[in-house]
């Protein structure tokens, strides 16, 4: 036989992942044909011109080839603290980057992660409850797989959400319980919406086991307030839900009135010790942007020792996270100190990246404000803007008469067509809102604000011309 | 609530992974207490003193920190071909190691993998059917997940097998259909055993969808003959099975009368184009031993384009394999050429590693031959020896009266006790045969022959004393 779709797992067939879907595939085709594409579809900073941090890469180069440290000519090229850092890593972990580590990761790196959380939040933290992962995605998938017991189990996920969650839940044969984020309130979570979504799920016979929260938000760019997180923790406690806190954008907060609060800290403040918490962090985002190194961690709280054992086993089945990624995570949580030789350059590179991101978010917001029919809340954090598109109703189409599935499909086609036309006409590659989910009757696209400042400016201009023509043409057609 | 075992996915709870099980955990405890442990439980060459290949690490250090190439002092330290190799990588892939790549991996690396297969086997190969993965484990898991459609579906797996397979099949809620390898015939596959296993599974209502073959064998060290593979291909064809060919030890063949044949080559020789084939390779084994870099690939044959699309989607959900691992795979499939400056050293390091492994396999075999009650077929390949232990029957225990499950449990306890005592008394850490599966009434342990020559010699001596005492004590007890 030739293996065909009919031989494949239906859960896999049913999973959707728009961030790398047909629009991106078309963009790659156009690019191979010589077209210049502005890739705003994915949070991939170094593919869009962001330079890696010198300190990080200097250290990694020494770990990959420790022999360099025996060469005076090389030693004199590197700051002294980079050399001592590399030596201290190899002293504590003599196998370097080429050997499998413990399943949960190199012990001193897990301790450094625990220390990082302790310093960030002022709370007790246990390095045995930290698991180093290949990026945050693998950590999230481990939790989803572990917690889905029965066919009727489901996870509450935000709408809009990052499709890692919907795709993985589909793949592991669980149910998605979407809850709407409140666009009119800077995309915060809304208690009434949570309750409504939970009640509806229960009516469908679905048993919720956990809630996913992405803070700062992807695709929304929202930073959740202290009170909003507190509300979610109490909600989870009341309904016996585990919390998956996707906190990979915790360094990306631009709004001076917003601040990142971890779920762990707020639970500690509230003295809540009976809500299972899985927090995710990654070296791919923040100001490192080291996506290619696939470094990240998962921290577990309020679980029994037997549960930890099972997570360790799950990790051990595919042996361990890649070591260069583990080291990248280490250097993220344990940067050079203020009195060290590398610090000034490190700090400058860090601040340059974060302030450029802030400026680009503002440029994007101001540009969108000039376009009739597009609107955007200034992103408070993360790397994304979720832009609202006003599309006129099509003549002769009555969405009220459609089933929910029909309507989702129809509206998904409309915003996908919009994004595909945008790509064809302008070379700008964004992801349709339907790939993340949105309130029925609304349309969006997600764009990153990662490209260089001048490209963001160009993007805004092209978008304006495109949008005005697109709406004109749609009005003529309908 | 505090999350407990009762909240976890039962498929996960049911998965077993002995290679990093309780014996290893005890070994780590002993080590923390100051005991010297000889870790023979896992194929982790660089943790046991094997040095990385200079060429590989020189190149990786430049990719991590390309600035080094602008420094004359550094350039003069490195061979010219390493510098040109690094430059050519960055020219074809300017984002270096810090950006996400295409979901299936960097295109020129996939082309290099296709070229490697073409040169190895003299067969046509399509780089679009090559997916770069985080080690071979992730590739194997992708195939198992994708092909398990129904609760009644199962995979044929060898007994003994590498427990990645049994654990992942359990986790994805599939059925294991064990087939016995033929210890009396150098652990080759046996057609009658395949048929018997298949028939028994069908009687239990299990629908076989694929067969896993590990060649060279883990834990057996066997290298399959041309005719043996041909038999398996025809068997799979006859029964509509996909083949998962775990070929990660293809460079590890020591027996001068054995040769590695890939399933792809033999299928091509037989002109068979209708047996779906998934072949796995890895940068963790061979002579690179770069386990920590988690590099590998999955090559797909005889599948429809829609199936490829689904595998690409699956890969895209967790974005892409880590880039340092992708580069490691690249350097594995595209080593320095004979006329290049690095070649002599590269070749020497490669041959030293492979000939040391060959010698250590022989030392182990000769040593085991001196121990009454232990026996071993000289490993033809891979990195493992599956040593047979004669344990006297315990007085008053009649295994014939046990159910299959009771017997498995009882016999598993016996070889686990043996291995735990071995660890406690000698510091040698090996894995009980029951972790891989074995014929009822037989006992084994798996050991690597990776530790340095002198440690292998010591291991054999300690093992002799231990085994003689152990059997004496057991006889007294029973």
Interface residues (C-beta under 8 A of the other chain):
Chain A: X1 X2 X3 X4 X5 X7 X8 X9 X10 X12 X13 X15 X17 X19 X20 X28 X42 X44 X45 X46 X47 X52 X54 X57 X58 X60 X61 X62 X64 X65 X67 X68 X71 X73 X74 X76 X77 X95 X96 X97 X98 X99 X100 X101 X102 X103 X134 X135 X137 X138 X141 X145 X146 X147 X148 X149 X163 X164 X167 X168 X171 X209 X240 X242 X274 X275 X276 X284 X289 X290 X291 X292 X293 X294 X302 X303 X304 X306 X307 X310 X313 X314 X316 X317 X318 X319 X320 X321 X322 X323 X324 X325
Chain B: X1 X2 X3 X4 X5 X7 X8 X9 X10 X12 X13 X15 X17 X19 X20 X28 X42 X44 X45 X46 X47 X52 X54 X57 X58 X60 X61 X62 X64 X65 X67 X68 X71 X73 X74 X76 X77 X95 X96 X97 X98 X99 X100 X101 X102 X103 X134 X135 X137 X138 X141 X145 X146 X147 X148 X149 X163 X164 X167 X168 X171 X209 X240 X242 X274 X275 X276 X284 X289 X290 X291 X292 X293 X294 X302 X303 X304 X306 X307 X310 X313 X314 X316 X317 X318 X319 X320 X321 X322 X323 X324 X325
